[in-house]
């Protein structure tokens, strides 16, 4: 049975506040720890009225203070938006607060639209092009001091926070392999190159001081409930959110609906269903079969699940039920 982890975006639901969203993330992290999940990661997004995790390091500290054992971290921090020094200081601080529990997952995309990305005051083209260099700079800033550095990160130096590379393309697979880093593929919203990227990463992996053998984490969307019908209704919130993204409609995370028929065109439906084709949605027995097929296909070392569910009580119940899928799979 491979480890299960959770990716949270702190969804700001219709009719609720940012404070409500952050409290829901706290409750989810506690629930994840209770049911044995390995990690609780938060994602950086900006300019989105439905997501409260823009200040990712701050929210990681929030869930870290509410838990005791589960690993916490970013899935991910978008490196082109920040200087390596700032990230090293932030995550060095988190490591000092929560020793041995912090992960630093790094992505190359801006995590927002281009105008908002420019407002983050980084040179986006230079940031993307310097991504490999910035990763090496972060490793240096987080590593042990050689005593002669011109720039030091305090907190940060000597913290050795584990760095993960996140991606949804073949580029990220090549880079993670070359740098000898653990690799998380965003198959929960970018499924097309999943298998090819995993194969490239495993074939070309170069052992490093950080990792001796390739380690792959794959992502899925998940909505597990007591019945298939209930889970499918819960998942309509995520389907609506993806339509809104395609239409460039910015709004809070939507309530579920009984039917999507009147909410999308045939083209939109096909596009969303393709994007979310690895989603695990249903009762425990249905979800277990879906998950078995996906993990058999990928032979992943770890699974990370995002649970875009409107109602926090249903979300917490899904966390509990999804944890049981691993036991069902192990017993099969």
N, C-alpha and C positions, 0 to 999 in steps of 0.2 A: 504494500500500500504506500503510494507516494505521498509526500506532504501536500496539504491544501493550505492556501493562503488567500487573503482577501485584498482586493483593490477597491478603494473607496474614493468617490469624488465629492463627498459631502453634499448631496443633492439638496437644493433649496426648493422645496415643494410648493405648489400653488397654495396660497393662503397662509404660508408659514414664513418665518424670518430666518436670517442668517444664523442667529443664535439657536433657533430650533434645529437647523441643519448641523451645526457643530455639536450640539448636544446629542443628536442622533448618531453622529460619528463616534462620539465617546461611548455611547451605549453599544454600538456595533463592535467596537474594539474589545470591550469587556466580554461580550457574548462570544466573539471569536476566540479569545483566550480561554474562556470557560469550556469551549468545545474542541480545543486542541489544535486550532489552526497554527501554522508555523509563523506567518508574518501578517502584518496589517499595514498596507502601503496606501499612500495618498498621492493623487495626481495633480500636477500643476496645470491649471487652465486659467485664462484671463478674459475679462470682458463678457462673461456668460452669466446671465441672471439666474440660471439654474444650478450653478456650481459654486461652493463656498470654500474651496481648497486652494485659492490663488496664492495665499501666503503659506506655501506648503510646509516649510520648516516650523512655522508657528503652530499649525494644526497637528503636525507630528508630535510636538511637545505636549499639546493638549491631550492626545490619546495616550501618549507615553505616561503621563502623570496619572492616568486612570487605570493603568494596567501594571503588571508586575513581571511577567515572563515573556510574553509574545514579542517577537521581533517587530520593530516599527521602522518605517522609512518611506522613501519616495518611489513612486512608480509612474512617472518619474519627475525629477527636476529637469526642466528644459535648459540645457547648458548654454545655448546661444543667447538666452535672455540675461545671463549673469556673468560676472567675472568669476574665475575659479577661486580667487581669494575670498570673496564673499561667501561662496558655497562652503569652502573649507572652514571658515569661521562659524557658519551656522551649524554645520553638521559636527564639527568638533565640539561645539557647545552641547548639542544633543547627546553626543557620546559621553560627555562629562556628566550630564544629567541622568542618563540611562545606560550605564556601562555595559558593553557587550550585547546590546540589543538593536543597534542602529544600522540600517542599510542605506546606501546612496545609489538609487537607480537613476541613470542619466539618459535623456533623450535629446534628439537633434532638432526636432520640430519646434516652432515657437509656441504651440499650444494655444493659439488664438488667431484672429484675423490679422492682416498685414498692418492696418493702421494702429491697432492696439499694440502689435509687436514693435512698431517704431516708437510708440509712446513709452515702451520699456527702456528706451534710450541705449539700445545696443545696435551695433552695425550687424544687421542680420546676415548679409552675404559673407562678411568676414567671419562672423560667429560660426556659421555652418561649415565654412571652409577650414577653420581652425579647430574643428571639433576634436580630431585625434590629439592635436597638440594640447588642447585644454584639458583633456582627460589625463594626459601625462603630467601636466602641471598640477592638477588636483591630487594625483597620486603622490607627487613630491611634497605638496603642502601638507598632506595628511600623514605622510611617513615620518620616520625618525629624522631629526635634524643632523646634518653633517657638520654643523658648526660654522659654516662659512657662507650661508645663504644671505642674499641681499634682502629677500622678502620672506617673512615668516607669518604663519597663521596662528594666532593665539586668541581663543582656543582653536585647536586643529592639529598642530604639529604633534606627531607621535600618537595620534588617536587611531590611525590605521582603520578608519571606517571602511568596510567592504564596499567596493564599487561594482555595480552591475551596469551592463549596457542593455538598453531597451531599444527595440526597433520594430519596424514593419516592412523592411525591405532587405534585399540581398546585401546592400552596402553595410548595414549594421551587422549582418552575419559575418562578413569578411573581417570587419574591424574587431568585433568581439573575439574572433578566432585568433587574429594576429596579436592582440594584446593579452590573450590568455585570461579573459574575464568571463564570469557567468553571464548568460544571455537570456533575456526575457523577450518573447515575441508577442506582439499585440494582436494575436489572432482573434481577440474578442471584438475587434472592429475592422481588422485588415487581414482577412483570411487567405488572400490569393497566393501569396508567396511563402506561406508557412512551411510546407514540407521541404521545398527547395532550400529555404534559408536554414532550416535545421540541418539538412544534409551538408551544406557548405560549412556551417559552423563546426560540425563534428569532424568532417574530413580534414579541415585546415587548422584545427585548434593547435596552438602552440603553448605547451605548459609554461606557467609563469610562477613567480614566487607567491602569487595570490591564489592560484588554482592549478592543480596538477592534471586534471582531466576535465573534459567539457561537461558543462552543467546547464541544462535547458529548462526554463520555465515557460509554460504556454498559458494563454489567457482565454477565458470564456465569459460570456454573460450568463447569469444564472437567475432563475426564478423557480423555486421549488415550493410547492404547497401541498395540502392534503389531497387534492384532486387535480387532474389534468386541467379541467375547466377553470378552476380557480387560478392556477399558475399561469395559464394562457391569458387570463384577464389581467393579472398583475403585470405581465410582460408588455401589455399594450402601452404602458407609460414609456418604456424604452423605445418602442416602435414609433410613437408620436414624437419623441425627442429627436430621433434620427431624421424623421421627415422635416421637423423644424430646422435642423441643421442644414439640410439640403435646400430648404426654401429661404435660408438666411433669416429666420424668424427667431428673435431672442426673447425667451420667456422662461418663467420658472418651470421646474420639472412637473409634467402634467399628471393629472389624476387618471387612473385606468378607466377604460370604457368597455362596454359589453361587446362591441364589434368595431373593427377597424374599416369595415366596408365603405363607409361614407367619408372616411378621413384621408384616404390616399387614392391616387390613380393607379392603374395597373402597372405603369412604369415605376412609380414610386414603390409600390408593393414589391415588385421583383428586385429592385435595387436594395431595399432594406432587408428583405429575406436573404439575399445573397451576402450582404455585409454581415448579417447576424447568423450565418448558417451553422456556426459551431455552438450556438447558444444551447444551454441545457435548461429546458423548460418543461415542467410537468410534475406529476406526483413522484414520490421517491422511486417507485418501480420504473416508471417511464424515464425519469432523469438518470437513473442508474444505467439503463441500457444505452442512452445517448452518450453518457460519459465513458462507458466501457469502450465504445467504438472509437471515440475521439482519442483516448489515451493509448489504445492499441495502435492507432494510426501514427501517432507522434512519438511513442515511447519516451515521453517526457520524464524528467527527473522531479518536476514539481508542477503543480497546477495553481494558478491564481484566478479567482473568480470575482467578477464585479456583479453586484446585485442591485440593479436599477429598479427598485420597488418603491412606490409612493408612500405607502403606510409603514411607519417605523415598526409597528408590532408585527406586520406581515414580513418585513425585512428581517427582523430578528428570528422569526420562526423559520424563514428560509435558510438563515445561517445555521440553525440547529439541524434542519433536515438535510442540508447539503453535506454537513459533516458526517452524517450517517451513511452517505453514499459510498464513502471510502470503505466503511465496514461491510456494506453489502457487496462491494466489488471484491474485497478480500475473501469473503466467504463463498463467492461464486465459484 
